[in-house]
């Protein structure tokens, strides 16, 4: 198992927030994407935004250093992904933008403000796809829950699913909360049961047996040795034999084979079709060909239907909605940056996981403010807890007085071309002219 320490904001309703400024025909646009972690359909989200010039300076809008970016007419489902959201920015010289969530609206009419982070920390165990035994366990679990990446974890107010998604318990989410994952729909009780040691070993063994059977069925030698039968975990081989007296009529045998095929289709499992007691020669070949033609037709219809459904879902979930901006009524704004959380997958075996950005991977800590004879200095540390290396990471410091009013700002590169690899930390330093009223510094990542 790969052990990982995770920090989680319980108040977050979105995760994997990514924003980039794109210039088209001289006009700057903000491209935004995120994943919802709410169990409800998200219809509108309001961000507190700040625009910066190419040199990192704040660009005021109508005399204010912040404005509100409104994305409405959305239909982001529970644990759904919003992509392709684009907003025209209010100044043509904006080259970077900073977003913090202010308010969410949902399809049931409810509205929630982001009141700041409520952090908890815990450990999770990822399945290691490089380990032979764990690879079999992971593959077996993904037969039922394709998004599986880790063992489930019970927390004080909720639980982490096989897919890594956080789900509040009933007492935390309110009466009537379903005990299943909002992202992958895995039942909580089943998820914990399947990952008990004895169950995992059994699942892995059955998976290896089924894979061996599949390889044997696809082997050219299969045509020479006959048709392999598998039922209730046992195997038998039927050699080409003449029909035995009393075994049954041709119609009865065909009905038995069709019944076995229908049972397999209802159970969602693949099964080799077989016909026993069929006369040798052309009749047997005709029945086999007819059976295969029917199967191919069914498979073609199923694949076509699945393609149509996938196309409809893609068009629905990537619909951009409407985006606008309005100026903020205050210069400082309220709330904070809702970074959200969905457990990040380090499995590079080809299984897709949630999107990672520097806003979810990088954290700022150990911020201190001091004074020397000339300057007020802010120092701190940025740490990469993600799975990628990040270069040219900029941080901005807002130097404040005791009442929270920003008196001065500065920015610097916390990481340069050398990059910050997963697990690494880098110290940074910013300074402004000495001011005895400065008592604190708020440090944020810049775009």
Buried (B, 14 or more C-beta within 10 A) or exposed (E): EBEBEBEBBBBBBBBBBBBEBEEEEEEBBBBBBBBBBBBBBBBBBBBBBBBBEEEBEBBBBEEBBBBBBBBEEBBBBBBBBBBEBBBEBBEEEBBBBBBBBBBBBBBEEEEBEBEEBEEBEBEBBBBBBEEEEBBBBBBBBBEEBEBBBBBBBEBEEBBBBBBBBBBBBEEEBEEEBEBBBBBBBBBBEBBBEBBEEEBBEEBBEBBBEBEEBEEEEEEEEBEEEBBBBBEEEEEEEEEEEEBEEEEBEBEEBBEBBBEBBEEBBEEEEEBBBBBBBBEEEEEEEEBBEEBEEEEEEEEEEEEEEEEEEEEEEEEEBEBBBEBEBEEBEEEBBBBBBBBBBBBBBBBEEEBEBBBBBBBBBBBBEEBEBEEEEEBBBBBBBBBBBBBBBBEEBBBBBBBBBEEEEBBBBBBBBBBEEEBBEBEBBBEBEBBBEEBEEBBBBBBBBBB
